[in-house]
Amino acid sequence: MAASNTDLLNRRSAAVPRGVSTATPVFASRAENSEIWDVEGRRYIDFAGGIAVLNTGHRHPKIMAAVEAQLGLYTHTAFQVMAYEPYVALAEKLNAIAPFDGAAKTILFTTGAEAAENAVKIARAATGRSAVIAFTGGFHGRTLLTMAMTGKVVPYKRAFAPLPPEVYHLPFPIAHYGTSVEDSLKALQFLFKADVEPERVAAIVIEPVQGEGGFHAAPPELLSALRRICDENGILLIADEIQSGFARTGKMFAIEHSGIEPDIVTIAKSLAGGFPLSGVVGRAALMDSVEPGGLGGTYAGSPVACAAALAVLDVIRDEKLLTRADQIGQWIKQRVTATAQRNDAFPIAAIRGLGAMVAFDIVKSRGSHEPDSDAAKRVTAQALTNGLILLSCGIYGETIRMLVPLTVSDAVLDEGLDCLELALTVPAT
């Protein structure tokens, strides 16, 4: 007899450290496109997408075919020992779509944190400088350096100090929480006067749309100002596109909405359709600044994951997922806006998003922006009961975020939004 969710939950508690947590008490058995079935046969609609990993859905047939073909050839050689075609082919394709003019080069890794950390290594080697500036609310990973860059203490930093030095934070502008672009730029000038001279700063790292921080898009005027300040002071601008990339926002990279060009881009998550793969794409001269052997990893750029990523890029092009992301996002925002008008719904504020990277806040009263994290937890719990996998995020845990696969059918999308609407309805007392 197959194990039940309860049996597996008990075994997990006995075998896995409590620091490794899951958002639901459900154990997956199989999945297809935008649907998942648990070990007890219950079906769920997936609005979490493996935390933005599955823009092309679960087990897309073209991706699975590419993986199976690669499995028939070889699974590993380590690129540092013997190079292989899938790595080179993927690097060429990524260089061609890099969101900046001029020659680009790409190095591949395994996790998003590896990509973020190696982007800093490259920036330090290229500039001969050491300091890094990031933003409050940003999330860049769980290694020591990327934890230091992450702008949120709980649960990511608490108990893990000391963290690496020379990482500084600026307030990320969120208008409804009282922080403007002007505030962020003033803080940068204060930082240059009080803590670190610009001549010592290697890079400014920013998510064009914050992920864990609440799906807040960086205002174009902020990105424009950062680009100018970086150019004036020899600082590199790093765009962390690990969550926002690969069609999620209606463009291949979210920073393309701003018209601003970064120097380095970090990528991961939906790059390989569920297979572990990440990378750094940067201006060629910067990428060549590290001496041979200074970058890499045993499993970096797995040939199987590279084959999957090449298929992902084909699927995004062939199935017009950039356009589909805009369609999905518009429909989600319309449905949530309509639900927000209901008298029996939880108070909803700040419906926002680029493309299908959509979010909204659960607040304590209509017309306010006072976050209600407890209510947001109730919404995600009720959604699960309704058959919808849904994630929260945000500075205070107040944000409901949408990461539905872009390959979702209209019928399943509507069914999921029906489940969401029901979850947003306040239970009768």
C-alpha positions as CSV (number, residue, x, y, z in Angstrom):
1,M,0.0,0.0,0.0
2,A,1.3,3.5,-0.9
3,A,2.2,5.8,1.9
4,S,-0.4,8.5,2.8
5,N,0.3,12.2,3.3
6,T,0.0,11.6,7.1
7,D,2.5,8.7,7.0
8,L,5.0,10.7,4.9
9,L,4.6,13.7,7.1
10,N,5.5,11.7,10.2
11,R,8.5,10.2,8.4
12,R,9.6,13.6,7.3
13,S,9.5,14.9,10.8
14,A,11.7,12.0,12.0
15,A,14.2,12.1,9.2
16,V,14.5,15.7,8.0
17,P,15.7,18.7,10.1
18,R,13.0,21.2,11.0
19,G,14.9,23.9,9.2
20,V,13.8,22.2,5.9
21,S,10.2,23.1,5.8
22,T,7.4,22.9,3.2
23,A,4.5,25.2,2.6
24,T,1.9,22.4,2.6
25,P,1.4,19.0,4.3
26,V,1.0,17.4,0.8
27,F,3.3,15.0,-0.9
28,A,3.4,15.0,-4.6
29,S,3.0,11.8,-6.6
30,R,2.8,13.0,-10.2
31,A,2.3,16.2,-12.2
32,E,1.3,17.3,-15.7
33,N,1.5,20.9,-17.0
34,S,-0.3,22.9,-14.4
35,E,-1.8,20.1,-12.3
36,I,-0.4,17.9,-9.5
37,W,-1.7,14.8,-7.8
38,D,-0.7,13.8,-4.3
39,V,0.0,10.3,-3.0
40,E,-3.6,9.9,-2.1
41,G,-4.8,10.7,-5.6
42,R,-6.1,14.2,-4.9
43,R,-5.7,16.7,-7.7
44,Y,-4.4,20.2,-7.2
45,I,-4.0,23.2,-9.6
46,D,-0.5,24.6,-9.3
47,F,-0.3,28.4,-8.9
48,A,3.1,28.0,-7.2
49,G,5.1,26.6,-10.2
50,G,7.8,25.2,-8.0
51,I,8.5,28.8,-6.9
52,A,8.8,30.1,-10.4
53,V,10.7,27.1,-11.8
54,L,7.9,25.9,-14.1
55,N,7.0,28.6,-16.6
56,T,6.8,25.8,-19.2
57,G,4.8,23.6,-16.8
58,H,5.4,20.2,-15.4
59,R,6.9,17.6,-17.8
60,H,6.4,19.5,-21.0
61,P,6.7,16.9,-23.7
62,K,9.3,18.7,-25.8
63,I,11.5,19.2,-22.7
64,M,11.1,15.6,-21.6
65,A,12.0,14.4,-25.1
66,A,15.1,16.5,-25.1
67,V,16.1,15.2,-21.7
68,E,15.5,11.6,-22.8
69,A,17.6,12.1,-25.9
70,Q,20.5,13.4,-23.8
71,L,20.2,10.6,-21.2
72,G,20.8,8.2,-24.1
73,L,24.2,9.9,-24.8
74,Y,25.8,10.8,-21.4
75,T,24.7,12.4,-18.1
76,H,27.9,14.0,-16.9
77,T,31.5,14.7,-17.8
78,A,32.2,17.9,-15.9
79,F,32.7,20.8,-18.3
80,Q,36.0,21.6,-16.6
81,V,37.3,18.1,-17.7
82,M,35.7,17.7,-21.1
83,A,33.5,20.3,-22.8
84,Y,30.2,19.3,-24.5
85,E,27.9,20.7,-27.1
86,P,24.7,21.3,-25.0
87,Y,26.6,23.7,-22.8
88,V,28.1,25.7,-25.7
89,A,24.8,25.7,-27.6
90,L,23.0,27.1,-24.6
91,A,25.6,29.7,-23.9
92,E,25.3,30.9,-27.5
93,K,21.5,31.2,-27.2
94,L,21.7,33.0,-23.9
95,N,24.3,35.4,-25.2
96,A,22.1,36.2,-28.2
97,I,19.1,37.2,-25.9
98,A,21.1,39.0,-23.2
99,P,19.3,42.2,-22.3
100,F,22.3,44.5,-23.2
101,D,24.1,45.5,-26.3
102,G,27.5,44.2,-27.3
103,A,29.2,40.9,-26.9
104,A,28.1,38.6,-24.1
105,K,29.4,35.5,-22.5
106,T,27.7,32.9,-20.2
107,I,28.9,30.6,-17.4
108,L,26.5,27.9,-16.1
109,F,26.0,26.7,-12.5
110,T,23.4,24.6,-10.7
111,T,21.5,26.9,-8.2
112,G,20.4,30.4,-8.1
113,A,22.5,31.1,-5.1
114,E,25.6,29.9,-7.0
115,A,24.7,32.3,-9.9
116,A,24.3,35.3,-7.5
117,E,27.5,34.5,-5.6
118,N,29.5,34.0,-8.8
119,A,28.2,37.2,-10.2
120,V,29.7,39.0,-7.3
121,K,33.0,37.1,-7.8
122,I,33.1,38.3,-11.4
123,A,32.2,41.9,-10.4
124,R,35.0,41.9,-7.8
125,A,37.5,40.5,-10.3
126,A,36.5,42.9,-13.0
127,T,36.6,46.0,-10.9
128,G,39.3,45.2,-8.3
129,R,36.8,46.3,-5.6
130,S,35.1,44.5,-2.8
131,A,31.8,46.1,-1.6
132,V,28.4,45.1,-2.8
133,I,25.1,47.1,-2.4
134,A,21.7,45.3,-2.4
135,F,18.2,46.2,-1.3
136,T,15.8,45.5,1.6
137,G,13.3,42.9,0.7
138,G,15.6,41.3,-1.9
139,F,16.3,37.6,-1.9
140,H,19.4,36.2,-3.5
141,G,20.0,32.8,-1.9
142,R,20.9,30.9,1.3
143,T,24.7,30.6,1.0
144,L,26.6,32.9,3.4
145,L,27.3,35.6,0.8
146,T,23.9,35.5,-0.7
147,M,22.3,35.5,2.7
148,A,24.2,38.7,3.5
149,M,22.9,40.2,0.2
150,T,19.3,39.1,1.0
151,G,17.4,41.9,2.6
152,K,15.3,39.9,5.1
153,V,16.4,38.6,8.4
154,V,13.7,36.0,9.3
155,P,14.0,33.1,8.5
156,Y,17.1,33.5,6.2
157,K,19.7,35.2,8.5
158,R,18.7,34.6,12.0
159,A,21.1,32.2,13.8
160,F,23.6,32.1,11.0
161,A,25.8,35.1,11.9
162,P,28.5,36.3,11.3
163,L,27.8,36.9,7.6
164,P,30.4,38.1,5.1
165,P,31.3,41.8,5.4
166,E,31.1,44.7,2.9
167,V,27.5,44.0,1.9
168,Y,25.2,47.1,2.3
169,H,21.5,47.6,1.9
170,L,19.3,50.4,0.5
171,P,15.6,50.7,1.1
172,F,13.6,49.3,-1.8
173,P,11.0,51.9,-3.0
174,I,7.4,50.8,-2.2
175,A,5.1,53.7,-2.4
176,H,2.3,52.4,-0.3
177,Y,4.8,51.6,2.6
178,G,6.1,55.2,2.4
179,T,9.4,54.6,0.7
180,S,10.0,56.5,-2.6
181,V,12.6,56.4,-5.2
182,E,14.0,59.6,-3.8
183,D,14.3,58.0,-0.4
184,S,16.3,55.1,-1.9
185,L,18.6,57.4,-3.8
186,K,19.1,59.6,-0.7
187,A,20.0,56.5,1.3
188,L,22.6,55.6,-1.4
189,Q,24.2,59.0,-1.1
190,F,24.2,58.7,2.7
191,L,25.8,55.3,2.4
192,F,28.6,56.7,0.2
193,K,29.2,59.4,2.8
194,A,28.9,57.3,6.0
195,D,29.9,53.7,5.2
196,V,31.6,53.0,1.9
197,E,33.1,55.2,-0.8
198,P,31.8,54.5,-4.3
199,E,35.4,53.7,-5.4
200,R,35.2,50.6,-3.2
201,V,31.9,49.3,-4.6
202,A,32.1,46.5,-7.1
203,A,28.4,46.1,-7.8
204,I,24.8,47.1,-7.1
205,V,22.6,44.1,-7.2
206,I,18.8,44.5,-7.7
207,E,15.9,42.3,-8.7
208,P,13.9,44.1,-11.4
209,V,10.9,42.6,-9.8
210,Q,11.4,41.4,-6.2
211,G,10.4,37.8,-5.6
212,E,10.3,36.9,-2.0
213,G,10.0,40.7,-1.2
214,G,6.5,40.8,-2.6
215,F,6.5,41.1,-6.4
216,H,7.3,44.8,-6.3
217,A,8.7,46.1,-9.6
218,A,11.7,48.3,-9.4
219,P,10.5,51.7,-10.8
220,P,12.2,52.6,-14.1
221,E,13.3,55.9,-12.7
222,L,15.2,54.0,-9.9
223,L,16.9,51.7,-12.5
224,S,17.8,54.7,-14.6
225,A,19.4,56.5,-11.7
226,L,21.3,53.4,-10.7
227,R,22.6,53.0,-14.2
228,R,23.8,56.6,-14.2
229,I,25.4,56.3,-10.8
230,C,27.1,53.1,-11.7
231,D,28.5,54.6,-14.9
232,E,29.8,57.7,-13.1
233,N,31.6,55.6,-10.4
234,G,32.8,52.5,-12.3
235,I,30.3,50.3,-10.5
236,L,28.7,47.3,-12.2
237,L,24.9,46.9,-12.2
238,I,23.7,43.3,-11.7
239,A,20.1,42.3,-12.5
240,D,19.0,39.3,-10.5
241,E,16.5,37.7,-12.9
242,I,16.4,34.3,-11.1
243,Q,12.6,34.5,-10.4
244,S,11.5,37.1,-12.9
245,G,13.2,35.8,-16.0
246,F,12.2,33.5,-18.9
247,A,8.9,35.0,-20.0
248,R,7.3,35.3,-16.6
249,T,6.8,39.1,-16.9
250,G,5.9,39.1,-20.6
251,K,9.4,39.7,-21.7
252,M,12.4,37.3,-21.6
253,F,13.9,39.4,-18.8
254,A,12.0,41.7,-16.5
255,I,14.6,44.5,-16.8
256,E,13.6,44.9,-20.5
257,H,10.5,46.7,-19.3
258,S,12.6,49.5,-18.1
259,G,14.8,50.0,-21.1
260,I,17.9,50.0,-18.8
261,E,20.8,47.7,-19.6
262,P,22.6,45.8,-16.8
263,D,26.2,44.6,-16.9
264,I,25.5,41.2,-15.5
265,V,22.4,39.1,-15.3
266,T,21.8,36.1,-13.0
267,I,19.4,33.4,-14.2
268,A,18.0,30.1,-12.8
269,K,14.6,28.7,-11.9
270,S,12.5,28.5,-15.1
271,L,15.7,28.3,-17.3
272,A,15.6,24.5,-17.4
273,G,11.9,23.6,-16.9
274,G,12.5,21.9,-13.5
275,F,16.0,20.6,-13.9
276,P,18.8,22.2,-11.7
277,L,20.5,24.9,-13.8
278,S,21.6,28.5,-13.3
279,G,23.9,30.9,-14.9
280,V,25.5,34.3,-15.2
281,V,25.3,36.2,-18.4
282,G,27.5,39.3,-18.7
283,R,29.4,41.6,-20.9
284,A,32.2,39.6,-22.5
285,A,35.1,41.7,-21.2
286,L,33.8,41.4,-17.6
287,M,33.2,37.6,-17.9
288,D,36.8,37.2,-19.1
289,S,38.3,39.1,-16.1
290,V,38.5,35.9,-14.0
291,E,41.6,33.7,-14.5
292,P,41.1,30.1,-15.8
293,G,39.8,27.8,-13.1
294,G,38.4,30.6,-10.9
295,L,34.9,29.8,-11.8
296,G,33.0,26.5,-12.2
297,G,31.7,23.5,-10.2
298,T,31.5,19.8,-10.5
299,Y,27.9,19.7,-11.5
300,A,27.8,23.2,-13.1
301,G,26.0,23.2,-16.4
302,S,24.8,19.6,-16.3
303,P,24.4,18.3,-19.9
304,V,21.0,17.0,-19.1
305,A,19.8,20.3,-17.7
306,C,21.4,22.1,-20.7
307,A,19.4,19.9,-23.0
308,A,16.2,20.8,-21.1
309,A,17.1,24.5,-21.2
310,L,17.5,24.5,-24.9
311,A,14.1,23.0,-25.2
312,V,12.6,25.6,-22.8
313,L,13.8,28.4,-25.1
314,D,12.2,26.7,-28.1
315,V,8.9,26.2,-26.2
316,I,8.9,29.9,-25.1
317,R,9.4,30.9,-28.8
318,D,7.1,28.3,-30.4
319,E,4.2,28.6,-28.0
320,K,4.5,32.4,-27.8
321,L,4.7,32.4,-24.0
322,L,5.7,36.1,-23.9
323,T,2.3,37.0,-25.2
324,R,0.6,34.3,-23.1
325,A,2.2,35.7,-20.0
326,D,0.5,39.1,-20.6
327,Q,-2.9,37.3,-21.3
328,I,-2.7,35.3,-18.1
329,G,-1.6,38.3,-16.1
330,Q,-4.5,40.5,-17.4
331,W,-7.0,37.8,-16.6
332,I,-5.7,37.2,-13.1
333,K,-5.8,40.9,-12.3
334,Q,-9.3,41.2,-13.6
335,R,-10.6,38.3,-11.6
336,V,-8.8,39.5,-8.4
337,T,-10.1,43.0,-8.9
338,A,-13.6,41.7,-9.2
339,T,-13.2,39.6,-6.0
340,A,-11.9,42.6,-4.2
341,Q,-15.2,44.4,-4.8
342,R,-17.1,41.7,-2.9
343,N,-18.3,42.6,0.6
344,D,-17.6,39.1,1.8
345,A,-14.0,39.0,0.7
346,F,-10.8,39.6,2.7
347,P,-9.6,43.2,2.2
348,I,-7.3,43.3,-0.8
349,A,-4.9,46.0,-1.8
350,A,-2.1,46.8,-4.3
351,I,-3.0,44.4,-7.1
352,R,0.1,44.5,-9.2
353,G,2.4,42.7,-11.7
354,L,4.2,42.6,-14.9
355,G,2.9,39.9,-17.3
356,A,2.0,36.8,-15.3
357,M,4.1,37.8,-12.3
358,V,1.0,39.0,-10.4
359,A,0.5,39.6,-6.7
360,F,-1.8,41.4,-4.2
361,D,-1.8,42.1,-0.5
362,I,-4.2,41.0,2.2
363,V,-4.7,43.9,4.5
364,K,-6.6,44.5,7.8
365,S,-9.2,46.9,6.4
366,R,-10.5,48.2,3.1
367,G,-8.7,51.2,1.8
368,S,-5.7,50.6,4.0
369,H,-2.2,49.1,3.4
370,E,-1.8,47.7,6.9
371,P,-0.6,44.1,6.2
372,D,-2.4,41.1,7.6
373,S,-0.1,38.1,7.4
374,D,-2.4,35.9,9.5
375,A,-5.2,36.4,7.0
376,A,-2.8,35.7,4.1
377,K,-1.9,32.4,5.8
378,R,-5.6,31.5,6.1
379,V,-6.1,32.3,2.4
380,T,-3.3,29.9,1.3
381,A,-4.5,27.2,3.7
382,Q,-8.1,27.5,2.4
383,A,-6.8,27.5,-1.2
384,L,-5.1,24.2,-0.5
385,T,-8.3,22.8,0.9
386,N,-10.0,24.0,-2.3
387,G,-7.5,22.2,-4.5
388,L,-5.2,25.1,-5.3
389,I,-1.5,25.4,-4.4
390,L,-0.8,29.0,-3.6
391,L,2.2,30.8,-2.0
392,S,2.5,33.9,0.1
393,C,5.5,36.2,0.3
394,G,6.2,39.9,1.1
395,I,8.0,41.9,3.8
396,Y,5.3,41.0,6.3
397,G,4.0,37.8,4.7
398,E,1.0,39.7,3.5
399,T,1.3,39.1,-0.2
400,I,-0.4,36.4,-2.3
401,R,1.8,35.7,-5.4
402,M,0.8,33.9,-8.6
403,L,3.3,31.7,-10.4
404,V,1.0,29.6,-12.6
405,P,2.7,27.8,-15.5
406,L,2.4,29.9,-18.7
407,T,1.3,26.7,-20.5
408,V,-1.8,26.5,-18.4
409,S,-5.1,26.0,-20.3
410,D,-7.8,28.6,-20.1
411,A,-10.1,26.0,-18.4
412,V,-7.6,25.1,-15.7
413,L,-6.7,28.8,-15.2
414,D,-10.3,29.7,-14.6
415,E,-10.8,26.7,-12.3
416,G,-7.8,27.8,-10.3
417,L,-9.1,31.4,-10.1
418,D,-12.5,30.0,-8.9
419,C,-10.6,28.2,-6.1
420,L,-8.8,31.4,-5.3
421,E,-12.0,33.5,-5.2
422,L,-13.5,31.0,-2.8
423,A,-10.4,31.1,-0.6
424,L,-10.6,34.9,-0.5
425,T,-14.1,34.8,0.8
426,V,-14.3,35.4,4.5
427,P,-15.9,32.4,6.3
428,A,-19.4,33.2,7.7
429,T,-19.5,33.5,11.5
